[in-house]
């Protein structure tokens, strides 16, 4: 499993890949640039939409639109040109910004926040239901990051990056509530910082390593590292399965914090990559609103 460079996009903070199965397209974002990218693998074409402000994460909706979390909170993007505000739970926290997010199997949109200066534990993880109900699932987070669900949908995984830990929670799909927090993976400092994450049909976790130039596969049952894929990009930020059989891993990266010497060693930092695997992944779930 070797990474294939799809786009030498030089993204400052490439993040949040989400596969839209009906269209066969990949959504991903450059957070600081406020850019929504729509990549069509069959054509090798990347269409860029400038939203005008920091864009944390996006997800497809069941009615073929896009839901997102940006500087103004949660919103629907209709027809690529109309933003419809939905909720703004952090209007009182101008120093925060949205980071990673995705939809759960029942169609709720979960999105986390963080202190943009990466100092204060002012972040939270929110869950927006299709009926507009907003819940706070976690608080006092430093850098709310990777999210994933187990194949049976009863376990939710989340990363607060500075803890270097993947936490597991019992997940009530009917209510969207979480319970029984427990650590399942601890990433050693030598490997980098755990960032974005996804899961596969075998119940294993794929964790992107910021500063580690790699994507890793872990067993949450025993915390064991199963596989490491190296990249010509220092800051690997997130990953999502896509393609017709969900065996293609799309991987984002970032140039943020990469100096000239590091760019010599990792020249495609900020690029979009694909890894063709032998493993079927979990799908990108859509918002049900």
N, C-alpha and C positions, 0 to 999 in steps of 0.2 A: 504494500500500500504506500505509494509514493505521491506526494502532493503535485498537482498540476496547476500552474499559474494560469488563471483565466483572464484576469485583468491586472495590469500594473497600474492600479488606480491611485497609488500614493496617498491613501486616505489618512487624514490626521488621526481619526478615531473610528475606523471601520468597526461596525458592531451589528448585532441583532439579526442574523440571517433568518428568514422565515419562508418556507416553501409554500407557494400557492398551487395546490394540485390541479384545480380546474383549468388554470391557464398555462400550467407548466412553466411558471416563472418564479424567480427568487427575488424576494424583497430583502434589502439590507440598507443600513444607514451609515452615514458619516456624521457622528453626533455633533461635533463642534461646528462643522460646516452647515448643519441643518439640512443635509441632503438625503432625500429618499431615492435609492437606486432600485430600478426594476431591471433585473438581468434575465434575458431569454436565452437559455443554453443552446437551443436548436439553431439560433441565428448568431450566437456569440455577441449579442447586442446588449448594451447597458444604457438604459434611459435614466437621466438624472432630473429630479424635481427639487428645486430649491424652495424650502419651506420658510426661509427667512429667519429662523431662530433654532436654538439647540433642540435636536430631535433625538429622544432617548431610544425609542423602540416602536415597532409597528407589527401588526398582525392582520391577516386577511379576515374578512367577515363572511358570513354565510350568504349574504346577498351581493357578493362580488364587489364590495367596497373595501376600505382599509380603516382600521382603528389604530390610533397612535397615542403616545404620551410624549408631550413636548413642553416647552417652557410655560405654556398656558394651561397645562394639565392634560386631561384626557379629551380626545376629540375624534370625530369621524371625518375621514377624507373621502369626499364623494366626487367621483369623476376626475380625480387628480387635481381639482381646482377649487373645491369648496370645502372649507373646514367648518364643521359643526361642533361647537364646544359641548362637552358632556359633564365634566366635573373638574374642579380645581382645588384639591384638598391641601395644597401647599402654597396658596397665594400669600400666606404670612411668612414664608421662608424663602426670601429672594436669593439666599446663598446656596440653596439646593438646586439640583437638576435631576431629571429622570435618567435612569440607566437601563438596565436590561428588563425585558418583559416578554410575556407570551400568553396565549390563551390556554385554559385548562380544557379537559375533554368534554365538559358540560357547556362550554362556550363563554365562560367568564374571562375577562382580560386582567391578568396580574401584571403589575409594573412596580418597580422599586425605584427609590430615590437615594441620593447621596449628597453630602456636602461637596460642592464643586471644588473646594480647596483641599479636600481629602484630609481634613483635620478633625472635625466634629462628628460625633455619632448622632447625626441629626436625620438620618435616613429612615424610611419606612417602606414596607411592602404593602401595596393596596390591591384589592380585588374588586373589579367593577362587573356587576352582573348585567345580563341583557336587559333587565327591567329597570336599570339605573341605580340599583342599590350598591353603595360603596362601603366596603369594609377595610379596616386596617388589620392585616394579618400579623405583621411584625413591626417593631419599632426599635429605636436606639441602634440602628445599623450604621456602619461606616461606609461601606460600598456595597449596596444591594446588587447582586450579580446573578450568576447562572440559576436557571429554573428547569426542572424536569419532573416527569411523572413515571412511575413504574408501569409496566405493561398491563397489570391488573387494575391500574388507576387508583389504588388504595394508598399509595405512598407518594408524597411530594418531597422533592429535594430542592435545597436552596443553598447558595453560597453568599456569605458576607466576606469579601475577599481578604481583608486583613487578618481574619481568624485562621486562614489557610485550611478551613474545614468545610466539607460538604455535610450539611445537616439533613436528616430525614425526619419527616413528620407523618403521622397518620392523616390521611386526607379523606374528608367526607364529601363525596362528589355531589350529594344532594344539597348540602348547605354551603359548600366551599370553605368550611372551617378546617383548621389544622390543630393537631394535638400531639402529645408525646414526643417532644423534640429529642433527638439523639444524634451524636456524631457517627458518621459511617466511613468517611474518608478524610485522612489528614495528609496534606501535600507538604513534603519536606521543603525547607527553604532552598535547598540546592536545585530544585526543579523549577522554581519560579512561583508566581502567584496564581491561584485558581481564579478563572474569570468566567466566561460563558460556558454553558453546559447543555448537553442533550442526552437522551437515553436511547437504547436500542431494544429490539424485540426480545432479546435474551435477558433484559433487565440490567444490563451493564451501563455505566455512565461514561460519557465522553466529555472530558474537561479540557478547555483551552488554557494554556499557561502563559500568562503575561510575563514577559522577561525571560521566558524559558524556551522560546523558539520551537515549541512543540504542542502537539495535541495528544492527549493521553486517554487510555481506556482503563476503567477501574471496576472492581467487583464490590458493590456496596454491602454484600453479605459478610465480607471479611476484611475490607479495606485494601485488598491487594491491587497493586499496579499490574495490569495485564499487557499493555502495549504502549509504545511510544512512537510517534511519527514526527520526524524532524522537518522543519520548514526553513526556507531562506528569508524568514521574517522574524524579528526578535519578539515582538509583542503579538502573540496569537490571542484573539479576543473572544471569539465565539464560534459556534458550529451548529449546523442543522442538517438533517437528512432530507434528501430530495430525489428527483428523478422518478421515472415511471414505476420503479420497484422499491423506492426508498433505500437504495444501496449507495447512493452518491452522497458523500459528506461535503457540504459547502462550508468553507472556513474563512472567516474574516480576520484581518490584522490591522495594526495601527503603527503610524510613524511617531506618534506622541512619545516624547522621552527618549528618542533614539538619536544619539549624537553621530557625528560624521564617521567616527571609527567604527561604530556599530553598524552603520549603513554599508560600509565596505564589506563586512562579514555577512550582513543580512540585507542584500540589495533590494529585495522585493517587499520590504516592510510597507504595510499599508495596502497590500494587494489582496485580491480575492482569489481563493484557491478551491480546488475540488480534489477529493480523495475518493477513488472508486474502491469500495470495500466488498467483502464477501458477506456482509452482515446486513440484515434488514433493520432499518431504523424506525423509531416512533415518528408518527406524522406531526406536522405543524397543525395544531387545532385552530379552528376558526371561531371568531366571536359570533355569538348567537343572537345578537341584537339586530 
